[in-house]
Amino acid sequence: MGALLELRSQFRNLQWFGEINHKGFVKITKKLDKKVPDLVTQGPYIDTKVKVKPFAKQANTTRLLDEINKWMSVLSEAQTFDDTMSEHSTRSLGRASAKGMLSLPQAQLDALDQAVRNDDVPALEAGLKTSNVIEEGAQPLMLGLLQRSISSRSKTCLAFLLSNLKSLDEPDDINARNCIHRLVIHIGRTKSVPEGEQDSKSRPVPAGSQFSNKHLEPGLATSKAPKSLNQKESLLLTKDDEAVQLFIFLLEQLRPEQRVALKSRDSFGRMPLHYAAQFGIVVVCQIIMSKMQQWDQFHVKDGIDTPEWQDNDGYAPLHLSVVGGHPLTTQALLQGENWEGSSPYKAEIRKSISKSGAVLAIATKSNYSVIVQLLIDAGVDINWRDKTDETALHVAARFGHEECARIILKGTADQKADLEATESTYSWTPLHVAAVDGKYNVAELLVEAGADITRLDSSGWTAREHAALRGHMDIARLLETNDVEIESPPTRPVDTLQPTPSDMSSIGERRSNGNGINNGSRAPDAAIKSFGHRYLTNESLVLVSLGSMDMRKNIEPVSLDRVPLTEAHNTQLDTALSIVVSATGASGEPTIIDLPVHDSIATEPVVFTTTDAGKVKLLFDIVPTYSGNDKHKVGRAVALLSSVRQSLGSSRMNLQGDVCVPIMSSSFDVIGTVNFNFLVITPFHHPNMEITSRQTYWKKLESTMVIGHRGLGKNLTSNRSLQLGENTLPSFIAAANLGAQYVEFDVQLTKDHVPVIYHDFLVSETGIDAPVHTLTLEQFLHINPDKNRDSKQQSRKKPAPTGEPGDFRARSNSLTPKRSQSMGFAGSGPDELDERMKHTKDFKDKGFKGNTRGNFIQAPFATLEELFRELPQETGFNIEMKYPMLHESEEHEMDTYAVELNSFCDTVLSKVYDLAGERHIIFSSFNPDICLCLSYKQPSIPILFLTDAGCCEVCDIRASSLQEAIRFARRWNLLGIVAAAEPFVNSPRLIKIVKENGIVCFSYGTLNNDPEMVRRQVKQGIDAVIVDSVLAIRKGLTSGETPTEPVNGENGTNGTLKPDHELKEKLDELTINGGGP
């Protein structure tokens, strides 16, 4: 069966070769006809030059494929045969050759077969004499009966037949194997599988084939997961086992001229010892080595892995044992080679054997630490390099195999691992690889062993910078150094670190093995986003992403079931496959993606447009990759966008966006699943939405902007003085009165879809964990009421007195009334509020709540409309769209639903366009889908993508690192990113990476309250820093001295940083209110 499967695969390759070549000639001649209008070349050339060639005629190949499938079908039906007498071994060992039996009557053949089954030597001998077989020396018939004797465990017949055979060679065997090969393979296949897992209907397949005993592997399974270490070698077989006893008996009965069969090679170049090692049958390996030693066949003076022991693929028995994960077998083989005594010469020779170094890398990749130790002790070259110059230490670093790395680093007295060995692609050392792939334990071992943490790769980047870029901040902190040279630009000129787009840069790879799409080529500084980008007007956008955005889920985008051998004759799932993503009811070209998909497929959606998303049907077709015709579909999955997700109402949506649909074959069998997610973005319309400027969003300033966080700063209990409540109208007005051009705040929607200013997802002031979107506006405002607002609603006869706290617009910089507002209450209000909130999640986690009396200068909750009406037009707004992601809803123990995404964005956009006027506006959000929606709904307001950059655990891959944030912002035409400051403080040169991608770079976080940390970022040209202590940072940067902690009045003016001179361009010259991302 295995031979037929491989033969069919080869014929299919021939068929596809013919189809692709034919299509190529057709396309080339078609282009020629287009280039030369007066010349008609295609028709005559194809008919006279192409169609006459053998590759263009598919009839013969198709006929042979049909014949092979017919044979496979017959074999599949024959699997129902149950030979209880031979314990199904006749099937596992292969049928005896019938070539010599064809001249005998059927009655005689049956008599001979029965004699062998009954182990009746006199009857067998009589039958052979009657047929004159012995006298005529009919080798094929005798070998067939010998095979049947082995199958039937008929030892006396076996001995009789061996005594009458001259040789065990079988020229007509398709794999050139003899009975010893087949017996070892039979023992391996039946005894290496635990009881209860054996398949009574399995057929033998060639060793090294992709096919298992039971199933075909789907075509997408090009790389199987490493096998686990074989822990049951000692329990599988002993010398007392019946099969082993039969094997010993067979070897002992061999005459001297027949013993050469023990070292004979099959069509794969393998001896019986190869198969015993491959299956990890220790006792059989020991028996074979013992007999080969006795018969002077075991020549291992130079080692058991030298070329004379290697098969056609270069694998010696030792290599096959290692690849199979058999530590005891590996140990037995290494001990066996020293049967005449150990020699240091042998270890020296082993260092030069490339395949032994290769299996050390394989054992390391599979995390076979016991085998790694055995190989290193045996003298395998510890610094062997593969075709990309990687060593086993690189492999251990990539996969994070700590114990293997520790063994390799320890080495032996004769050889030690080279810590600074570099691979050929990017000149990465093992420390670079560990940093890129986020393997902290291995990185720590390498640092302890003395690896150079300041070493630059071929693109000029350190391991620390690679770790910080990819969100592995634990490793970046481990590699942090006080060496100022690392913070300076590379030793080479900066322009050499800016390769042309055709060049490769190490900074762009997601992983060390290059599986990610190489977006590393960095273009030079580009003009920041222009106005009037493409946005939706009449049609909706449908973005379809294969796989899951949730990094916690280990699911394949396309999963195909394994194919039973009974169905092997009528399946194409064992071929190279692709998936075609298309849609009905929508516009957009079908996208063909080869399987298995690459790592970054989840962040590269397929795009469709439609006028009615409810009528869209997504089609996922599985097709052979090289069929040359999309009509040859293996299976199809269909998803109806209107019903594939559970509906939560017109204005609510589930945050869990992953969808799984079954793949149906042409016979309506389920053959697998497709996992995907999708996002529908609807158009937004508003009369005030227009493109009003020809300039760019951002004019390059000669200095860095400093922007206040949540008005006058984030509320922290560690401050020595009281703060104005964060995200409150008084805080924003105070910042504006102090000259701020920008205020940053968080916007959420209430249950009745009114935009309000509130940071936390849960409104703990209610005494319960109530999300903002579960409260109406009245309920939300009543939690923290505004007396002035209430009095205005009750009576509009006279305005509030000038000294009242509500008259903020009439007040200037005086903070005294505000201070008295928070301290001048009577009763035990703060205690009552703390008592009410003490069982809420936020209060338990932080011990306080922002903008609460007694802790901060409390002010009433505000709406977005109030901010637009109360703050002066010259004060710009940085509006953070606060929309929960799945991991945030789980972290806050919220229900996993929220306001429908399009409704959320449309509501806020409507309010902004109603009231913005000439005000400068920027949108920002931690939620990537919000950024996508805002980008496609309007052309005039820029969008910043907020990211923790690896400083916090997230589940969405787009929010997992600085690298992913750059990819996302650049792909979807956003203005730039606002990242946590730690990666920039740790590795300041990463700021250049952001800016060289043509996007602006902001940072936020508590590290920005330290002038020295900000100075590091300013030195590399960061565009803006968002801080809680604006005046403190300004003073620290202008004077070069670290100031004392400011009082509340100084803690938060917004403005532009002036290091040594006045800005040449004021912030109000930034045309932020116009243009699109």
C-alpha positions, 0 to 999 in steps of 0.5 A, a space after each residue: 500500500 505504501 509503495 502504491 501511495 508513493 507511486 501515485 504521488 509521483 504520477 500526480 507530480 508528473 500530471 501537475 508538471 504537465 498542466 503547469 507547463 502547458 498553462 505557462 506556454 499559453 500565457 507566454 504566447 498570449 503576452 507575445 500576441 499582445 506585444 506584437 498585434 499583427 502577429 498571431 502566434 499562440 494558436 499555431 505554436 500551441 498546436 504544433 509545438 506544445 500539444 505534441 509533447 508528452 507532458 501535454 498529453 494527460 491521457 496516459 498519466 490519468 489512465 495509470 492513476 486510475 489503475 493505481 487507485 483501482 489496485 489501492 481500492 482492492 487492497 483496501 477491501 482485502 483488509 477485511 480478511 482475518 488470518 487468525 492462524 498467523 496473528 495477522 503477521 502475513 499482512 504485516 510482513 507482506 505476502 510471500 512471493 507467488 512467482 514460483 508457485 504459479 506452475 504448481 496446481 492449486 491443490 499442491 499449493 494448498 497442501 504446502 501451505 497447510 503443512 507450513 501452518 501445522 509445522 509438519 516437516 514430513 508433509 512439507 518435505 513430501 509435498 516438495 519432493 512430489 513437486 520436484 521443487 528441491 531437486 530443481 532448486 526453486 528458490 522463489 517458492 522456497 523463499 515464499 514458504 520460508 516467509 510463511 513459516 516465519 509468519 506461522 511461527 513454524 520453527 521446524 519448517 523454518 529450519 528445514 527450509 533454511 537447510 535447503 536454501 542457498 541464499 535469502 536474497 529475493 530479487 523480485 521483492 519490490 523493496 529488495 528486502 529479505 526475510 530478516 528485514 521483514 521480521 525486524 520491521 514486523 517486530 518493530 511495528 507490532 511491539 513498538 505500539 502499546 497494546 490496544 492501539 494496534 490496527 488489525 487492518 493496517 498494511 505495511 508501508 516503506 520505512 521513511 514514508 510519510 504514511 503511518 500504519 493507520 492513516 495518510 497525513 493530510 497535505 498541509 502537515 508538512 512538518 510534524 510535531 517532534 515526537 516525545 522521548 520514548 520512555 517505554 523502551 525497557 518495557 517493550 520487549 525482552 529476549 523471552 518474547 515469542 517474536 524475539 525468540 523466533 528472531 534468535 532461532 532464525 539467526 541461529 539456523 542460518 548457514 555461513 553462506 546465508 549469514 550475509 543476509 544480516 548485513 544486506 541492504 534494501 532499496 533504501 540502503 538499510 540493513 536490519 540493524 537500521 530498522 531495529 534502531 528506528 523502532 527503538 527495539 533495544 533487545 533486537 539491536 543487541 542481538 543483531 550487533 552480537 551476531 554481526 560481531 560473531 560473524 565478523 560483520 561489525 566493523 565499527 573501528 571508526 564508529 557506528 555512524 561512519 559512511 559505511 553504516 549510512 543508508 541512502 539518505 545518510 542515516 546510520 542506525 545511531 542517527 535513526 535511533 536519535 531521531 526516533 527518540 530512543 535513549 536506551 537504543 542510542 546508548 546500546 549502539 554507542 556501547 556496541 561500537 566499543 566492543 573492542 575497546 574505546 578509542 579517542 581516535 573514534 571521537 575525533 572521527 565522529 567530529 567530522 561526521 556531519 550527520 552526527 552533528 545534524 542528529 545532535 541538533 535534531 535531538 536538541 530540537 526535540 528536547 531529548 536531553 538524555 540523548 543530547 548528553 549521550 551524543 556529547 559524551 560520545 564526542 559528537 561535534 558540539 559546534 557543528 553547523 547546518 547549512 545556515 551556520 546554526 549550532 545546536 545551541 542556536 536550536 536550544 535557544 530557539 525552542 527554549 529547551 533549558 536542560 539541553 542548553 545547560 548540557 551543551 553549555 557544560 560540554 566536555 573536557 575536550 570541547 566547549 560550546 562557542 557562545 559567539 557562533 553566528 548564523 549566516 542570515 543575520 549574524 545572530 548568536 544564540 543569545 540573539 536567537 533567545 531574545 528574538 524568540 522570547 526564551 528567558 531561561 535560555 537567555 539567562 543561562 547564556 548570560 551566566 555563561 558569559 555571552 557578550 550582551 553588547 554584540 551587534 548582529 549584521 544589521 547593527 542591533 543588540 539582543 536587548 533591542 531585539 527583545 524589547 522590539 518584540 515585547 520580551 521585556 523580561 529578557 530586555 531587562 535581563 540584558 540591560 546595561 549601563 554601557 552608554 555605547 549601546 545607547 548611542 547609534 551603531 558603530 557604522 554610519 546610520 545610513 548603512 542601517 537603512 537598507 534599500 527595500 530589497 535588502 533584508 534587516 534582522 529587525 523585521 523578523 518575527 521569529 528567529 527561524 524566519 517563519 514570519 513575513 519579512 517586513 524588516 526592510 525599512 524605508 527611509 523617513 517618509 512624509 507623515 500621512 497625507 490627507 484624504 486617504 481612502 475611506 468608506 462612502 457607500 459600501 461596507 468593508 469585510 475583513 476576514 482573517 484566518 486563524 485566531 487573534 488570540 495568542 493563547 489559543 493553539 489552533 490551526 487556521 485550517 485543520 484536516 482530518 487524517 485519512 484512513 488507508 481504506 479511503 486512500 484510493 479516492 482522496 487527494 488530501 495527501 497532496 499539497 493543498 491550498 485554501 481559496 477564500 472568496 465571497 458571494 454577495 461581496 466584491 473582492 478577488 478570491 485569495 489563494 493561500 498555500 497550506 500550511 499557512 505562515 505565522 502572520 496570516 492572522 494579521 493579514 486579512 482578506 478584504 471584501 466590500 459589500 453593500 449589505 453585509 448580512 447577505 455575504 457568504 464566505 467560501 473556503 475551498 480546499 484545492 490541490 496546490 498544483 492542479 492548475 484548475 480551481 474546479 478540482 475542489 477537495 472540500 468546501 466550508 461556508 459561513 453566512 455572516 448574518 448567522 455565523 455569530 450569535 446575535 446579542 441585539 442590534 447594539 451589542 456584540 460578543 467580544 469573542 470573535 473566533 468562528 469555526 466552520 466544518 469542511 465538507 468533501 464532495 461526498 458530504 463527509 466532514 474532512 476538517 475545519 476552518 478557523 477564522 474571524 471577521 470584522 465588518 466596518 460600515 460607512 459613516 456619514 456626517 455633513 461636517 466631514 470633509 477634507 479641508 487641508 492639503 497639508 500633512 497631519 504633522 509638521 516636524 518640530 525641532 523639539 519634543 511635545 509634552 502632553 499631560 495625562 488625563 488632564 492634570 495627570 493620572 491620580 496616584 495615592 503616592 503624590 504628596 499633595 492632592 490632585 485634581 480628579 483625573 478625567 474631570 472638567 476642572 482638570 482639563 480647564 485648569 490645564 487649558 488655563 495654564 496654556 495647554 494645547 492638548 488634553 488627553 482623556 478616555 471616552 466610553 458610551 453609556 447604555 443609552 449611547 452617550 459619550 462620557 469621560 471615564 477611564 476604568 471599565 468598571 464604575 466602582 462608585 456604584 458599589 458593584 462592578 458595573 461596566 459603563 455601558 450598563 448604566 444610563 447617562 442619568 445613572 452615571 452622572 448621579 453617582 457623582 453629581 454636579 450641583 451646578 449642573 443640577 441647579 441649572 436644570 432646575 432653574 435658569 434664572 441666575 448663573 452660579 455665583 462667581 466664587 462657586 466651584 461650578 464656575 470654572 470658566 470664570 476662574 483663572 489659575 487659582 486652585 484655592 476654590 477647587 481645593 476647598 471644594 474637596 475638603 469643605 464637605 461635612 460628614 463622613 462622605 469619604 468613609 461611606 464611599 470607601 465602605 461602599 466600594 470596598 468589595 469591588 474589584 478595582 478597589 480591592 486591586 488598587 486600594 483607591 479610586 481616582 477622582 474620589 473625595 478625601 483622596 483627590 480633589 473630586 469633581 463631577 463626572 463629565 460628558 464629551 459634549 461638556 468638554 467641547 462646550 467648556 474648553 476653549 477651541 485652541 485646546 486640542 483633544 486626544 480622545 482615547 476610545 476606551 473599548 474593552 478587548 477580550 483579555 481585558 473583559 476577562 481580567 476585569 471579570 466582565 461579561 464578554 460583550 460590549 456596545 457594537 463596534 460600529 455603533 460605538 465609533 459612529 456615536 462618538 464621531 457624530 458628537 465630534 463632528 457636531 462640536 469640533 469646529 476648528 479644534 484639533 482632534 486626535 483619536 487613539 485606542 488600545 483596541 486595534 479594531 477601533 483604530 481600523 473602524 475610525 480609519 475607514 469611517 472618516 478621512 480627516 482625523 488622525 488615529 494613533 494606536 496605543 500599545 503596551 508594547 509587551 509590558 503587560 500580558 495581552 491576548 491579541 497578537 496585534 497588541 503584543 509588542 512594539 513590532 506588531 504595533 508598527 506593522 499594524 499602524 503602517 499597514 492600516 495607514 494610521 498616524 502613528 503609535 503611542 507605546 509604553 515608555 519602557 521599551 524606548 527607555 531600555 533600548 532608545 534606538 527603537 524610536 528610530 525604527 518607529 520613525 523610519 517606518 513613516 509613522 509618529 512615535 509617542 510614549 506614555 507611562 510612569 517612566 516618563 515622570 523621570 527627566 532622565 528617562 525622557 531625555 533618553 527618548 528625546 535624544 533619539 527624536 521621539 515626537 511626544 511624551 505623555 506624562 503626569 508631571 509636565 512642568 517637572 519634566 520641562 524643568 528637568 530637560 531645560 536645566 539638565 537637573 532633576 527637580 524636586 517633586 512638584 506640588 499639585 499646581 505644577 503637576 500637569 500643565 500641557 505644553 511644548 517642550 523647549 529644551 534650549 530655544 523657542 519652538 519655531 512652530 507652535 503646536 497650534 500650527 499642527 493641522 491635526 484637525 484635517 487629513 486622514 491616516 
